[in-house]
Amino acid sequence: MSINWLILTPGPESLLLPTYGYYGGPGYSGGALIGAGEVPDPTLQPQDPLDALFRQHDAAYTPTATQGELAQADILLIENILALPEEAVTGEGDLYAGAAVLAMIYQIVERHDQPQVLAQIDLRDTIRGAVDLIEQGSVEPDPQEIAGFVTWLTTTGNALAQSDSPLGDALSEEFLDLAASLAAAPPAEFQNVLTDEALDFLEDLGSHLEDAVETMATTAKLDDLRDLLDGDAFDWAAVLVPDSPPPSLAALADRLDLPWKGDFLI
C-alpha cells in the first residue's frame, strides 16, 4: 500500500497533507474526504495493518467525544503504531506511520489542549521511534502520481516558507530542494534520483521534526502543567504521603525536570 499523493486533505497551518489507504489522514475516512456533518463508511476493509489502526482511531472520533477522550484515542494510536511488527507495512507505510505519531503529539497539545496526557508515554522515546520510522521510510509514488507528488512538494515548501515558524523555514528548504531535484530528473531516472535524494531528505526532516516536536511538547504547552506541579495544588500530597511521593507523580516530575526537596516537590 502507498500514500495517496493525489488525495490531499487540509492539515495544520492550512497545509495540504497526503492521505493513506482508506482511513489515514485528518478529515479522511472510508476512502473519502469527509465534510462537516458527513458520516464516513467504516465497512471498507483496511488495506494494511497501519490502515486498520487508522480505522480504529476514526471510530473513536464521535460527535459526543470530549477533548480528553479524543486525546486518549490519539495516545492509543501512537502506542499501536509503535507496536507494529517491523515488516507490517511498506516503506511509504513506515514514512506515514512516523509522521502520524508526530502529528498525534501535536494534536494532543495544540488541538485538544491536553498536554498532561503525554505523561502516559515516554515522550522522548516516542519521538525517537517516530523519527526512526521516517528515516527508514521510502517514497515510491505510482507513475500517475509523480507529477502530483512533485507539485505537492513545491506547494508545501512554498507554504512553509511563508509561515512564521522557525520549523517552517527550516523544512521549506528541504521540500523545495527535493522538488527541484525531481523536477529536473529525466523520466527514466526519476526513481533513482528520488531514492537518493529522499534518503537525505528524510534524515534531515526527521532531525528537524524531532527537535521541534520535543520542544513544543515538553516546553511550550507543558509550562502550565509544570506550574501546577510546582505550586500549591499538590500540597495535599505531601500531607497524605509525607515519607515519599506517589510513584506516578515522581515519574511525571522527573520527565518534566522538576526539582525535588527531600521527598517532595519544591
Buried (B, 14 or more C-beta within 10 A) or exposed (E): BBBBBBBBBBBEEEBEBBBBBBBBBBBBBBBBBBEEEEEBEBEBEBBBBBBBBBBBBBEBBEEEEEEEBBBBBBBBBBBBBBEBEEEBBBBBBBBBBBBBBBBBBBBBBBBBEBBBBBBBBEBEEBBBBBBBBBBBBBBBBEEEBBEBBBBBBBBBBEBBBEBEEEBBEBBBEBBBBBBBBBBEBEEEEBBEBBEEBBBEBBBBBBBBBBBBBBEBBBEEBBEEBBEEBBEEEBEEBEEEEEEEBEEEBBEBBEBBEBEEEEEBBE
